[in-house]
């Protein structure tokens, strides 16, 4: 990992992993959607990823986040 993630970046990353959209994340955090896009761009750079799939993969590789238990109905 290139740089340490901020608490806000970790929060956004967790929400991305749980499949929240940019607008949903912005609404939940009471910030503008452009700010979420900036966080996403910074996360991609800091994690050395080319896309969101790579960002998620690296988040688990670096043990930055935990997944929820999978519920199968």
mmCIF file as gemmi writes it, N, C-alpha and C atoms, coordinates in Angstrom:
data_model
loop_
_atom_site.group_PDB
_atom_site.id
_atom_site.type_symbol
_atom_site.label_atom_id
_atom_site.label_alt_id
_atom_site.label_comp_id
_atom_site.label_asym_id
_atom_site.label_entity_id
_atom_site.label_seq_id
_atom_site.pdbx_PDB_ins_code
_atom_site.Cartn_x
_atom_site.Cartn_y
_atom_site.Cartn_z
_atom_site.occupancy
_atom_site.B_iso_or_equiv
_atom_site.pdbx_formal_charge
_atom_site.auth_seq_id
_atom_site.auth_asym_id
_atom_site.pdbx_PDB_model_num
ATOM 1 N N . UNK Axp A 1 ? 0.847 -1.165 0 1 0 ? 1 A 1
ATOM 2 C CA . UNK Axp A 1 ? 0 0 0 1 0 ? 1 A 1
ATOM 3 C C . UNK Axp A 1 ? 0.896 1.232 0 1 0 ? 1 A 1
ATOM 4 N N . UNK Axp A 2 ? 0.537 2.198 -0.841 1 0 ? 2 A 1
ATOM 5 C CA . UNK Axp A 2 ? 1.377 3.38 -1.013 1 0 ? 2 A 1
ATOM 6 C C . UNK Axp A 2 ? 1.34 4.337 0.184 1 0 ? 2 A 1
ATOM 7 N N . UNK Axp A 3 ? 0.143 4.591 0.713 1 0 ? 3 A 1
ATOM 8 C CA . UNK Axp A 3 ? -0.014 5.537 1.818 1 0 ? 3 A 1
ATOM 9 C C . UNK Axp A 3 ? -1.081 5.022 2.776 1 0 ? 3 A 1
ATOM 10 N N . UNK Axp A 4 ? -1.021 5.472 4.02 1 0 ? 4 A 1
ATOM 11 C CA . UNK Axp A 4 ? -2.015 5.092 5.015 1 0 ? 4 A 1
ATOM 12 C C . UNK Axp A 4 ? -3.365 5.733 4.676 1 0 ? 4 A 1
ATOM 13 N N . UNK Axp A 5 ? -4.426 4.969 4.864 1 0 ? 5 A 1
ATOM 14 C CA . UNK Axp A 5 ? -5.765 5.483 4.6 1 0 ? 5 A 1
ATOM 15 C C . UNK Axp A 5 ? -6.287 6.253 5.802 1 0 ? 5 A 1
ATOM 16 N N . UNK Axp A 6 ? -7.073 7.294 5.521 1 0 ? 6 A 1
ATOM 17 C CA . UNK Axp A 6 ? -7.702 8.067 6.589 1 0 ? 6 A 1
ATOM 18 C C . UNK Axp A 6 ? -8.918 7.291 7.096 1 0 ? 6 A 1
ATOM 19 N N . UNK Axp A 7 ? -9.415 7.708 8.245 1 0 ? 7 A 1
ATOM 20 C CA . UNK Axp A 7 ? -10.61 7.076 8.815 1 0 ? 7 A 1
ATOM 21 C C . UNK Axp A 7 ? -11.793 7.224 7.851 1 0 ? 7 A 1
ATOM 22 N N . UNK Axp A 8 ? -11.92 8.379 7.235 1 0 ? 8 A 1
ATOM 23 C CA . UNK Axp A 8 ? -13.02 8.615 6.287 1 0 ? 8 A 1
ATOM 24 C C . UNK Axp A 8 ? -12.872 7.723 5.057 1 0 ? 8 A 1
ATOM 25 N N . UNK Axp A 9 ? -11.648 7.578 4.551 1 0 ? 9 A 1
ATOM 26 C CA . UNK Axp A 9 ? -11.421 6.707 3.399 1 0 ? 9 A 1
ATOM 27 C C . UNK Axp A 9 ? -11.783 5.265 3.727 1 0 ? 9 A 1
ATOM 28 N N . UNK Axp A 10 ? -11.441 4.812 4.924 1 0 ? 10 A 1
ATOM 29 C CA . UNK Axp A 10 ? -11.81 3.457 5.346 1 0 ? 10 A 1
ATOM 30 C C . UNK Axp A 10 ? -13.328 3.302 5.433 1 0 ? 10 A 1
ATOM 31 N N . UNK Axp A 11 ? -13.987 4.333 5.905 1 0 ? 11 A 1
ATOM 32 C CA . UNK Axp A 11 ? -15.445 4.31 6.002 1 0 ? 11 A 1
ATOM 33 C C . UNK Axp A 11 ? -16.073 4.218 4.606 1 0 ? 11 A 1
ATOM 34 N N . UNK Axp A 12 ? -15.572 5.018 3.675 1 0 ? 12 A 1
ATOM 35 C CA . UNK Axp A 12 ? -16.072 5 2.3 1 0 ? 12 A 1
ATOM 36 C C . UNK Axp A 12 ? -15.771 3.647 1.658 1 0 ? 12 A 1
ATOM 37 N N . UNK Axp A 13 ? -14.573 3.134 1.87 1 0 ? 13 A 1
ATOM 38 C CA . UNK Axp A 13 ? -14.182 1.843 1.316 1 0 ? 13 A 1
ATOM 39 C C . UNK Axp A 13 ? -15.128 0.744 1.793 1 0 ? 13 A 1
ATOM 40 N N . UNK Axp A 14 ? -15.433 0.729 3.072 1 0 ? 14 A 1
ATOM 41 C CA . UNK Axp A 14 ? -16.347 -0.274 3.623 1 0 ? 14 A 1
ATOM 42 C C . UNK Axp A 14 ? -17.71 -0.168 2.949 1 0 ? 14 A 1
ATOM 43 N N . UNK Axp A 15 ? -18.186 1.029 2.741 1 0 ? 15 A 1
ATOM 44 C CA . UNK Axp A 15 ? -19.494 1.223 2.115 1 0 ? 15 A 1
ATOM 45 C C . UNK Axp A 15 ? -19.469 0.8 0.642 1 0 ? 15 A 1
ATOM 46 N N . UNK Axp A 16 ? -18.366 1.038 -0.036 1 0 ? 16 A 1
ATOM 47 C CA . UNK Axp A 16 ? -18.22 0.58 -1.421 1 0 ? 16 A 1
ATOM 48 C C . UNK Axp A 16 ? -18.276 -0.939 -1.47 1 0 ? 16 A 1
ATOM 49 N N . UNK Axp A 17 ? -17.59 -1.58 -0.549 1 0 ? 17 A 1
ATOM 50 C CA . UNK Axp A 17 ? -17.566 -3.041 -0.509 1 0 ? 17 A 1
ATOM 51 C C . UNK Axp A 17 ? -18.969 -3.603 -0.279 1 0 ? 17 A 1
ATOM 52 N N . UNK Axp A 18 ? -19.785 -2.909 0.486 1 0 ? 18 A 1
ATOM 53 C CA . UNK Axp A 18 ? -21.16 -3.347 0.723 1 0 ? 18 A 1
ATOM 54 C C . UNK Axp A 18 ? -22.107 -2.874 -0.377 1 0 ? 18 A 1
ATOM 55 N N . UNK Axp A 19 ? -21.54 -2.42 -1.499 1 0 ? 19 A 1
ATOM 56 C CA . UNK Axp A 19 ? -22.261 -2.094 -2.731 1 0 ? 19 A 1
ATOM 57 C C . UNK Axp A 19 ? -23.143 -0.859 -2.656 1 0 ? 19 A 1
ATOM 58 N N . UNK Axp A 20 ? -22.809 0.074 -1.794 1 0 ? 20 A 1
ATOM 59 C CA . UNK Axp A 20 ? -23.532 1.339 -1.767 1 0 ? 20 A 1
ATOM 60 C C . UNK Axp A 20 ? -23.08 2.191 -2.944 1 0 ? 20 A 1
ATOM 61 N N . UNK Axp A 21 ? -24.008 2.909 -3.535 1 0 ? 21 A 1
ATOM 62 C CA . UNK Axp A 21 ? -23.672 3.799 -4.644 1 0 ? 21 A 1
ATOM 63 C C . UNK Axp A 21 ? -23.034 5.075 -4.104 1 0 ? 21 A 1
ATOM 64 N N . UNK Axp A 22 ? -22.457 5.839 -5.012 1 0 ? 22 A 1
ATOM 65 C CA . UNK Axp A 22 ? -21.855 7.124 -4.644 1 0 ? 22 A 1
ATOM 66 C C . UNK Axp A 22 ? -22.877 8.005 -3.939 1 0 ? 22 A 1
ATOM 67 N N . UNK Axp A 23 ? -24.078 8.091 -4.502 1 0 ? 23 A 1
ATOM 68 C CA . UNK Axp A 23 ? -25.109 8.955 -3.908 1 0 ? 23 A 1
ATOM 69 C C . UNK Axp A 23 ? -25.581 8.429 -2.557 1 0 ? 23 A 1
ATOM 70 N N . UNK Axp A 24 ? -25.686 7.127 -2.398 1 0 ? 24 A 1
ATOM 71 C CA . UNK Axp A 24 ? -26.076 6.558 -1.105 1 0 ? 24 A 1
ATOM 72 C C . UNK Axp A 24 ? -25.029 6.863 -0.038 1 0 ? 24 A 1
ATOM 73 N N . UNK Axp A 25 ? -23.757 6.721 -0.411 1 0 ? 25 A 1
ATOM 74 C CA . UNK Axp A 25 ? -22.683 7.007 0.545 1 0 ? 25 A 1
ATOM 75 C C . UNK Axp A 25 ? -22.709 8.481 0.929 1 0 ? 25 A 1
ATOM 76 N N . UNK Axp A 26 ? -22.85 9.345 -0.057 1 0 ? 26 A 1
ATOM 77 C CA . UNK Axp A 26 ? -22.9 10.788 0.211 1 0 ? 26 A 1
ATOM 78 C C . UNK Axp A 26 ? -24.055 11.13 1.14 1 0 ? 26 A 1
ATOM 79 N N . UNK Axp A 27 ? -25.214 10.541 0.889 1 0 ? 27 A 1
ATOM 80 C CA . UNK Axp A 27 ? -26.373 10.81 1.745 1 0 ? 27 A 1
ATOM 81 C C . UNK Axp A 27 ? -26.139 10.328 3.175 1 0 ? 27 A 1
ATOM 82 N N . UNK Axp A 28 ? -25.594 9.129 3.322 1 0 ? 28 A 1
ATOM 83 C CA . UNK Axp A 28 ? -25.367 8.568 4.663 1 0 ? 28 A 1
ATOM 84 C C . UNK Axp A 28 ? -24.321 9.349 5.441 1 0 ? 28 A 1
ATOM 85 N N . UNK Axp A 29 ? -23.322 9.899 4.73 1 0 ? 29 A 1
ATOM 86 C CA . UNK Axp A 29 ? -22.25 10.634 5.399 1 0 ? 29 A 1
ATOM 87 C C . UNK Axp A 29 ? -22.494 12.141 5.414 1 0 ? 29 A 1
ATOM 88 N N . UNK Axp A 30 ? -23.606 12.561 4.824 1 0 ? 30 A 1
ATOM 89 C CA . UNK Axp A 30 ? -23.975 13.987 4.763 1 0 ? 30 A 1
ATOM 90 C C . UNK Axp A 30 ? -22.893 14.834 4.116 1 0 ? 30 A 1
ATOM 91 N N . UNK Axp A 31 ? -22.35 14.325 3.001 1 0 ? 31 A 1
ATOM 92 C CA . UNK Axp A 31 ? -21.367 15.083 2.226 1 0 ? 31 A 1
ATOM 93 C C . UNK Axp A 31 ? -21.751 15.003 0.751 1 0 ? 31 A 1
ATOM 94 N N . UNK Axp A 32 ? -21.128 15.831 -0.064 1 0 ? 32 A 1
ATOM 95 C CA . UNK Axp A 32 ? -21.439 15.903 -1.494 1 0 ? 32 A 1
ATOM 96 C C . UNK Axp A 32 ? -20.918 14.675 -2.23 1 0 ? 32 A 1
ATOM 97 N N . UNK Axp A 33 ? -21.614 14.267 -3.265 1 0 ? 33 A 1
ATOM 98 C CA . UNK Axp A 33 ? -21.198 13.098 -4.046 1 0 ? 33 A 1
ATOM 99 C C . UNK Axp A 33 ? -19.834 13.301 -4.706 1 0 ? 33 A 1
ATOM 100 N N . UNK Axp A 34 ? -19.477 14.543 -5.017 1 0 ? 34 A 1
ATOM 101 C CA . UNK Axp A 34 ? -18.141 14.817 -5.593 1 0 ? 34 A 1
ATOM 102 C C . UNK Axp A 34 ? -17.048 14.501 -4.573 1 0 ? 34 A 1
ATOM 103 N N . UNK Axp A 35 ? -17.339 14.692 -3.299 1 0 ? 35 A 1
ATOM 104 C CA . UNK Axp A 35 ? -16.378 14.353 -2.255 1 0 ? 35 A 1
ATOM 105 C C . UNK Axp A 35 ? -16.165 12.847 -2.22 1 0 ? 35 A 1
ATOM 106 N N . UNK Axp A 36 ? -17.227 12.086 -2.405 1 0 ? 36 A 1
ATOM 107 C CA . UNK Axp A 36 ? -17.103 10.624 -2.453 1 0 ? 36 A 1
ATOM 108 C C . UNK Axp A 36 ? -16.262 10.223 -3.656 1 0 ? 36 A 1
ATOM 109 N N . UNK Axp A 37 ? -16.47 10.862 -4.776 1 0 ? 37 A 1
ATOM 110 C CA . UNK Axp A 37 ? -15.654 10.561 -5.963 1 0 ? 37 A 1
ATOM 111 C C . UNK Axp A 37 ? -14.179 10.846 -5.7 1 0 ? 37 A 1
ATOM 112 N N . UNK Axp A 38 ? -13.894 11.91 -4.968 1 0 ? 38 A 1
ATOM 113 C CA . UNK Axp A 38 ? -12.507 12.221 -4.603 1 0 ? 38 A 1
ATOM 114 C C . UNK Axp A 38 ? -11.927 11.15 -3.687 1 0 ? 38 A 1
ATOM 115 N N . UNK Axp A 39 ? -12.717 10.713 -2.717 1 0 ? 39 A 1
ATOM 116 C CA . UNK Axp A 39 ? -12.263 9.642 -1.822 1 0 ? 39 A 1
ATOM 117 C C . UNK Axp A 39 ? -11.978 8.371 -2.627 1 0 ? 39 A 1
ATOM 118 N N . UNK Axp A 40 ? -12.865 8.039 -3.564 1 0 ? 40 A 1
ATOM 119 C CA . UNK Axp A 40 ? -12.686 6.847 -4.389 1 0 ? 40 A 1
ATOM 120 C C . UNK Axp A 40 ? -11.401 6.949 -5.215 1 0 ? 40 A 1
ATOM 121 N N . UNK Axp A 41 ? -11.155 8.12 -5.78 1 0 ? 41 A 1
ATOM 122 C CA . UNK Axp A 41 ? -9.933 8.349 -6.56 1 0 ? 41 A 1
ATOM 123 C C . UNK Axp A 41 ? -8.699 8.184 -5.671 1 0 ? 41 A 1
ATOM 124 N N . UNK Axp A 42 ? -8.744 8.743 -4.472 1 0 ? 42 A 1
ATOM 125 C CA . UNK Axp A 42 ? -7.622 8.616 -3.539 1 0 ? 42 A 1
ATOM 126 C C . UNK Axp A 42 ? -7.414 7.167 -3.115 1 0 ? 42 A 1
ATOM 127 N N . UNK Axp A 43 ? -8.508 6.446 -2.893 1 0 ? 43 A 1
ATOM 128 C CA . UNK Axp A 43 ? -8.411 5.036 -2.519 1 0 ? 43 A 1
ATOM 129 C C . UNK Axp A 43 ? -7.754 4.216 -3.633 1 0 ? 43 A 1
ATOM 130 N N . UNK Axp A 44 ? -8.168 4.459 -4.87 1 0 ? 44 A 1
ATOM 131 C CA . UNK Axp A 44 ? -7.569 3.752 -5.996 1 0 ? 44 A 1
ATOM 132 C C . UNK Axp A 44 ? -6.066 3.988 -6.039 1 0 ? 44 A 1
ATOM 133 N N . UNK Axp A 45 ? -5.679 5.236 -5.863 1 0 ? 45 A 1
ATOM 134 C CA . UNK Axp A 45 ? -4.263 5.589 -5.907 1 0 ? 45 A 1
ATOM 135 C C . UNK Axp A 45 ? -3.486 4.966 -4.738 1 0 ? 45 A 1
ATOM 136 N N . UNK Axp A 46 ? -4.001 5.142 -3.54 1 0 ? 46 A 1
ATOM 137 C CA . UNK Axp A 46 ? -3.3 4.643 -2.352 1 0 ? 46 A 1
ATOM 138 C C . UNK Axp A 46 ? -3.183 3.129 -2.342 1 0 ? 46 A 1
ATOM 139 N N . UNK Axp A 47 ? -4.192 2.448 -2.888 1 0 ? 47 A 1
ATOM 140 C CA . UNK Axp A 47 ? -4.164 0.989 -2.908 1 0 ? 47 A 1
ATOM 141 C C . UNK Axp A 47 ? -3.492 0.439 -4.166 1 0 ? 47 A 1
ATOM 142 N N . UNK Axp A 48 ? -3.119 1.333 -5.087 1 0 ? 48 A 1
ATOM 143 C CA . UNK Axp A 48 ? -2.449 0.902 -6.305 1 0 ? 48 A 1
ATOM 144 C C . UNK Axp A 48 ? -3.353 0.076 -7.203 1 0 ? 48 A 1
ATOM 145 N N . UNK Axp A 49 ? -4.64 0.42 -7.222 1 0 ? 49 A 1
ATOM 146 C CA . UNK Axp A 49 ? -5.613 -0.326 -8.011 1 0 ? 49 A 1
ATOM 147 C C . UNK Axp A 49 ? -6.013 0.459 -9.258 1 0 ? 49 A 1
ATOM 148 N N . UNK Axp A 50 ? -6.413 -0.289 -10.288 1 0 ? 50 A 1
ATOM 149 C CA . UNK Axp A 50 ? -6.832 0.337 -11.549 1 0 ? 50 A 1
ATOM 150 C C . UNK Axp A 50 ? -8.337 0.57 -11.611 1 0 ? 50 A 1
ATOM 151 N N . UNK Axp A 51 ? -9.085 -0.174 -10.81 1 0 ? 51 A 1
ATOM 152 C CA . UNK Axp A 51 ? -10.542 -0.053 -10.823 1 0 ? 51 A 1
ATOM 153 C C . UNK Axp A 51 ? -11.089 -0.475 -9.464 1 0 ? 51 A 1
ATOM 154 N N . UNK Axp A 52 ? -12.404 -0.37 -9.316 1 0 ? 52 A 1
ATOM 155 C CA . UNK Axp A 52 ? -13.023 -0.66 -8.028 1 0 ? 52 A 1
ATOM 156 C C . UNK Axp A 52 ? -12.848 -2.129 -7.645 1 0 ? 52 A 1
ATOM 157 N N . UNK Axp A 53 ? -12.909 -3.027 -8.623 1 0 ? 53 A 1
ATOM 158 C CA . UNK Axp A 53 ? -12.707 -4.448 -8.314 1 0 ? 53 A 1
ATOM 159 C C . UNK Axp A 53 ? -11.319 -4.674 -7.717 1 0 ? 53 A 1
ATOM 160 N N . UNK Axp A 54 ? -10.312 -4.034 -8.295 1 0 ? 54 A 1
ATOM 161 C CA . UNK Axp A 54 ? -8.957 -4.148 -7.762 1 0 ? 54 A 1
ATOM 162 C C . UNK Axp A 54 ? -8.834 -3.52 -6.387 1 0 ? 54 A 1
ATOM 163 N N . UNK Axp A 55 ? -9.536 -2.425 -6.183 1 0 ? 55 A 1
ATOM 164 C CA . UNK Axp A 55 ? -9.516 -1.752 -4.887 1 0 ? 55 A 1
ATOM 165 C C . UNK Axp A 55 ? -10.1 -2.668 -3.815 1 0 ? 55 A 1
ATOM 166 N N . UNK Axp A 56 ? -11.209 -3.319 -4.124 1 0 ? 56 A 1
ATOM 167 C CA . UNK Axp A 56 ? -11.844 -4.228 -3.172 1 0 ? 56 A 1
ATOM 168 C C . UNK Axp A 56 ? -10.927 -5.421 -2.888 1 0 ? 56 A 1
ATOM 169 N N . UNK Axp A 57 ? -10.335 -5.98 -3.934 1 0 ? 57 A 1
ATOM 170 C CA . UNK Axp A 57 ? -9.426 -7.12 -3.752 1 0 ? 57 A 1
ATOM 171 C C . UNK Axp A 57 ? -8.266 -6.74 -2.836 1 0 ? 57 A 1
ATOM 172 N N . UNK Axp A 58 ? -7.671 -5.585 -3.067 1 0 ? 58 A 1
ATOM 173 C CA . UNK Axp A 58 ? -6.543 -5.151 -2.236 1 0 ? 58 A 1
ATOM 174 C C . UNK Axp A 58 ? -6.972 -4.84 -0.808 1 0 ? 58 A 1
ATOM 175 N N . UNK Axp A 59 ? -8.172 -4.319 -0.646 1 0 ? 59 A 1
ATOM 176 C CA . UNK Axp A 59 ? -8.682 -4.039 0.702 1 0 ? 59 A 1
ATOM 177 C C . UNK Axp A 59 ? -8.72 -5.322 1.53 1 0 ? 59 A 1
ATOM 178 N N . UNK Axp A 60 ? -9.127 -6.43 0.905 1 0 ? 60 A 1
ATOM 179 C CA . UNK Axp A 60 ? -9.146 -7.701 1.62 1 0 ? 60 A 1
ATOM 180 C C . UNK Axp A 60 ? -7.741 -8.265 1.775 1 0 ? 60 A 1
ATOM 181 N N . UNK Axp A 61 ? -6.898 -8.117 0.75 1 0 ? 61 A 1
ATOM 182 C CA . UNK Axp A 61 ? -5.516 -8.59 0.849 1 0 ? 61 A 1
ATOM 183 C C . UNK Axp A 61 ? -4.781 -7.899 1.991 1 0 ? 61 A 1
ATOM 184 N N . UNK Axp A 62 ? -4.995 -6.592 2.138 1 0 ? 62 A 1
ATOM 185 C CA . UNK Axp A 62 ? -4.329 -5.822 3.19 1 0 ? 62 A 1
ATOM 186 C C . UNK Axp A 62 ? -5.09 -5.877 4.512 1 0 ? 62 A 1
ATOM 187 N N . UNK Axp A 63 ? -6.19 -6.626 4.55 1 0 ? 63 A 1
ATOM 188 C CA . UNK Axp A 63 ? -7.028 -6.784 5.734 1 0 ? 63 A 1
ATOM 189 C C . UNK Axp A 63 ? -7.483 -5.434 6.3 1 0 ? 63 A 1
ATOM 190 N N . UNK Axp A 64 ? -7.899 -4.556 5.399 1 0 ? 64 A 1
ATOM 191 C CA . UNK Axp A 64 ? -8.382 -3.238 5.794 1 0 ? 64 A 1
ATOM 192 C C . UNK Axp A 64 ? -9.843 -3.261 6.195 1 0 ? 64 A 1
ATOM 193 N N . UNK Axp A 65 ? -10.569 -4.254 5.715 1 0 ? 65 A 1
ATOM 194 C CA . UNK Axp A 65 ? -12.004 -4.356 5.969 1 0 ? 65 A 1
ATOM 195 C C . UNK Axp A 65 ? -12.358 -5.792 6.292 1 0 ? 65 A 1
ATOM 196 N N . UNK Axp A 66 ? -13.542 -5.953 6.835 1 0 ? 66 A 1
ATOM 197 C CA . UNK Axp A 66 ? -14.065 -7.287 7.11 1 0 ? 66 A 1
ATOM 198 C C . UNK Axp A 66 ? -15.365 -7.441 6.342 1 0 ? 66 A 1
ATOM 199 N N . UNK Axp A 67 ? -15.608 -8.636 5.871 1 0 ? 67 A 1
ATOM 200 C CA . UNK Axp A 67 ? -16.854 -8.875 5.156 1 0 ? 67 A 1
ATOM 201 C C . UNK Axp A 67 ? -17.93 -9.318 6.132 1 0 ? 67 A 1
ATOM 202 N N . UNK Axp A 68 ? -19.172 -9.057 5.76 1 0 ? 68 A 1
ATOM 203 C CA . UNK Axp A 68 ? -20.31 -9.528 6.541 1 0 ? 68 A 1
ATOM 204 C C . UNK Axp A 68 ? -20.499 -11.007 6.228 1 0 ? 68 A 1
ATOM 205 N N . UNK Axp A 69 ? -21.042 -11.74 7.15 1 0 ? 69 A 1
ATOM 206 C CA . UNK Axp A 69 ? -21.359 -13.132 6.83 1 0 ? 69 A 1
ATOM 207 C C . UNK Axp A 69 ? -22.361 -13.185 5.69 1 0 ? 69 A 1
ATOM 208 N N . UNK Axp A 70 ? -22.182 -14.114 4.786 1 0 ? 70 A 1
ATOM 209 C CA . UNK Axp A 70 ? -23.053 -14.232 3.63 1 0 ? 70 A 1
ATOM 210 C C . UNK Axp A 70 ? -24.33 -14.967 4.007 1 0 ? 70 A 1
ATOM 211 N N . UNK Axp A 71 ? -25.466 -14.385 3.685 1 0 ? 71 A 1
ATOM 212 C CA . UNK Axp A 71 ? -26.756 -15 3.961 1 0 ? 71 A 1
ATOM 213 C C . UNK Axp A 71 ? -27.321 -15.545 2.664 1 0 ? 71 A 1
ATOM 214 N N . UNK Axp A 72 ? -27.607 -16.824 2.647 1 0 ? 72 A 1
ATOM 215 C CA . UNK Axp A 72 ? -28.191 -17.446 1.47 1 0 ? 72 A 1
ATOM 216 C C . UNK Axp A 72 ? -29.62 -17.832 1.805 1 0 ? 72 A 1
ATOM 217 N N . UNK Axp A 73 ? -30.573 -17.291 1.053 1 0 ? 73 A 1
ATOM 218 C CA . UNK Axp A 73 ? -32.001 -17.589 1.303 1 0 ? 73 A 1
ATOM 219 C C . UNK Axp A 73 ? -32.454 -18.715 0.417 1 0 ? 73 A 1
